[in-house]
Amino acid sequence: MEWWQNLPLFQIVCALMCAAVCSALKSRAARAVMTALSALECAAMGILLYFTAARNESFVYAMGEIGAPFGNELRVGAVEALVGLAFSLVMLLSILGGWKHLTRDVAPNRQNLYAAVMCLLTAAMAAMVFTNDLFTAYVFIEISTIAACALICASNHGRTLFSAARYMIMNLMGSGLFLLGLSMLYCLTGHLLFPQLGESVRALLKANKYPVPLYLSFLLMTMGIAVKSALYPFHTWLPDAYGYATATSSAVLSSLISKMYIFLLIKIFLRAAGADVFARRIEDVLILYAAAGMLMGSVHAIRQRRLSRMVAYSSVAQIGYIFLGISLGTPAGMAAALYHMLAHSAAKSMLFLSAHQLRDASGGEDTFPALRGAGKRAPLAALAFFTGACSLVGIPGFGCFASKLYLAQAGVELGGWRMALLLGALAVSTGLNVAYMLRTVLTLYRPAEGEIKAGSKPDAPFAAAMAALIFFNMALGLLSGPVMDIIQQGIGRFA
């Protein structure tokens, strides 16, 4: 084993150790450790991507000598390294972009605990990206759920406490569904590791043994992930959770946590379920929910009168896009879903960070009348919001344009009524995206009515984070070919 193949375990263990250290440090030192950890994770993910993509290979890191069905393994290939790098980069930039709000919104005696929770979330992210077994996945699903709840209520306002309680209730329901499906699958196959699990599922379906329980187990896990990632109509916890949290929490919640769950679901489908389970019509259920989410999420976003809630509801629509690609059940559809997941992560973190800065520049209000003229009071935040809006709408040259194009191509390859539904939902949802994003951008540059007391100017970390996120969004649009090649290369080695 080469030295760089130890990095996956190192990343998880290091993040867990940093969480323990941060809980004992003072606020300033804890924030420094949290930021350094995110930078270290980016570097490690970059090294893994370089070696796995250049050599077109994947490897398995076995934890000890115990094999299936009780073994614990980490698997790293090009697609895991790419997703991990994107997630780590977005987390680092979310921390930097929300640095000022973190020190202002979170009480000084809680900031070290906030840093500890972020380190736990970093460990959960790396574990879910790399895990090769369902048991480890479930453990870190629960860690991320508790960590996310802590991020929501970190500012300790009445609304955030209510939002955290709702988030916890809904996500525990999702965890229960996932655990029930996992338990059924283990009873049927006797395996938890993905390779052996996939072989057992294919053998059972080929022998036509337990087809209904197998289908039900995957359906329960899918429903659990759908609840936890806010697929419509399981989205009711999302607007308050995203809209009332502090800037870093909103950016991380919207761009990373739900995407970690979805990436795990993609791995389950590709490595454990396979095409045979999709042939049992599970995709018919997903595509209808995904199309409804794309449309209804945008409709709800149009009806909002506050910027933070509008951006939150737009996440419901974008989650629908990702599940739309998954519902196709083809490698092309999965690759398009992964690409949109990366593009949305980059855009949504920037939208939430810029929305908080625009609110500060508008006297602490984020209603649309108060935001008039905010583009002149906070030009960098307005530019970042405009860039994120262009990406989500699907303007050529930005990340989400490429992902929408790949989704359309995957639907055309599949054909039939699913193609018609996919193309129709894409067209209508894109039009709705234009409606609420264009309204917001125009509002930012309209003359203000009356005198508005502007907040403080953006700090250097915010400016650096916005510049990096703008570049990241444009890079995903302009370099879509090489990025998609890595995704397809990694998916091809999943089996």
VENKAVEN-V341585 format. One record per pair of residues at least 12 apart in sequence whose ideal C-beta (glycine too) atoms are under 6 Angstrom apart, sorted by the first residue. I is the first residue (numbers start at 1). J is the second residue. Records with the same first field share a line. If there is no record, write none. Layout:
I=J / J
This chain:
4=47 / 51
5=59
7=44 / 48
8=61 / 74 / 76 / 130
9=61
11=41 / 44 / 126
12=123 / 126 / 127
15=119 / 122 / 123
16=123
18=33 / 37 / 119
19=116 / 119 / 120
22=112 / 115 / 116 / 119
23=116
25=112
27=108 / 111 / 112
30=112 / 115
31=115
34=115 / 118
35=95
37=119
38=91 / 92 / 95
39=92
41=88
42=88 / 89 / 92
45=81 / 84 / 85 / 88
46=85
48=76 / 81
49=81 / 82 / 85
52=77 / 78 / 81
53=78 / 486
58=77 / 493
59=76
60=73 / 75
61=74
68=191 / 193 / 196
69=190 / 191 / 192
71=193
72=136
73=132 / 133
74=130 / 132
75=132
76=130
77=490 / 493
78=486 / 489 / 490
79=487 / 490 / 491
80=129 / 130
82=486
83=129 / 263
84=129
86=342
87=125 / 256
90=255 / 345 / 349
93=465 / 468 / 469
94=248 / 251 / 252 / 349
95=248
96=461 / 465
97=353 / 462 / 465
98=247 / 248
99=461
100=459
101=246 / 247 / 356
102=248
105=155 / 246
106=154
114=154
117=147 / 150
120=143 / 147
121=147
124=140 / 143 / 144
125=260
127=140
128=140 / 260 / 264
132=194
133=192 / 193
134=182 / 192
135=192
137=264
144=257
145=171
148=257
149=164 / 167 / 168
151=249
152=164 / 167 / 241 / 245
155=246
159=244
160=244
163=240 / 241 / 244
166=237
167=237 / 241
170=237
171=228
173=227
174=224 / 227 / 228
177=220 / 223 / 224
178=221 / 224
180=220
181=217 / 220 / 221
184=217
185=217
188=210 / 213
194=271 / 272
197=272
198=271 / 272
205=276
215=280
218=273 / 277
225=261 / 265
228=261
229=258 / 261 / 262 / 319
230=316 / 319
231=289 / 293 / 319 / 323
232=292 / 293 / 296 / 297 / 316
235=316
238=312
239=309 / 312 / 313
242=254 / 312
243=308 / 309 / 312
247=353 / 356
250=352
251=349 / 352 / 353
254=315 / 348 / 352
255=345 / 348 / 349
259=341 / 345
262=322
266=334
270=494
271=494
278=329
283=327 / 329
286=323 / 327
287=327
290=320 / 323 / 324 / 327
291=421 / 425
293=316 / 320
294=317 / 320 / 425 / 429
295=429
297=313 / 316 / 317
298=317 / 429 / 432
300=313
301=313 / 314 / 436
302=435 / 436
305=367
306=366 / 367
307=355 / 366
308=355 / 366
311=351 / 355
318=344
321=340
322=337 / 340 / 341
325=337 / 407
328=410 / 414
331=491
332=410 / 413
333=410
335=487 / 488 / 491
336=406 / 407 / 410
338=487
339=403 / 406
340=403
343=399 / 400 / 403 / 476
346=399 / 472 / 473
347=388 / 391 / 392 / 473
350=384 / 388 / 469
351=388
354=381 / 384 / 385
357=378 / 381 / 458
358=374 / 378 / 381
360=455
361=374 / 377 / 378 / 454 / 455
362=374 / 452
363=452 / 453
368=443
371=443
372=443 / 446 / 448
373=447 / 448
374=444
375=444 / 445
377=454
380=458 / 463 / 466
382=444
384=466
386=441
387=470 / 473
389=437 / 441
391=473
392=433
393=433 / 434 / 437
394=430
397=477
398=473 / 477
399=473 / 476 / 477
401=477
402=477 / 480
411=423
